[in-house]
């Protein structure tokens, strides 16, 4: 089994990575987005949220408002 270990020389900076992405971006095409109608709350069932997650989401308004 071949294991590749990256040397320090192969590490790229964030600026180099962003530059690589910018050069590649024209090669990527985005598909057409179609509008998806919202789902009525009455149709959503069977979703459970753990109490810790509910507290986390509830407290988020303190940071975003």
MOPECOR-V872775 format. One record per residue. N is the residue number from 1. D_LAST is the distance of its C-alpha to the last C-alpha in Angstrom with 2 decimals. Layout:
BEGIN
n & d_last
N & D_LAST
N & D_LAST
END
This chain:
BEGIN
n & d_last
1 & 52.65
2 & 51.27
3 & 48.45
4 & 46.85
5 & 45.51
6 & 43.64
7 & 45.02
8 & 43.04
9 & 44.27
10 & 42.57
11 & 39.06
12 & 37.05
13 & 34.44
14 & 31.00
15 & 32.25
16 & 35.30
17 & 33.34
18 & 31.07
19 & 34.29
20 & 35.90
21 & 33.02
22 & 33.10
23 & 36.86
24 & 36.55
25 & 33.80
26 & 36.36
27 & 38.26
28 & 35.47
29 & 35.11
30 & 32.22
31 & 33.24
32 & 32.49
33 & 29.38
34 & 30.01
35 & 27.51
36 & 27.08
37 & 26.57
38 & 23.96
39 & 25.58
40 & 25.89
41 & 24.31
42 & 27.84
43 & 29.19
44 & 26.95
45 & 28.79
46 & 29.77
47 & 26.38
48 & 25.81
49 & 22.90
50 & 23.86
51 & 22.39
52 & 21.02
53 & 19.13
54 & 17.77
55 & 16.56
56 & 14.97
57 & 13.07
58 & 12.19
59 & 10.84
60 & 8.67
61 & 5.65
62 & 6.18
63 & 6.02
64 & 3.79
65 & 0.00
END
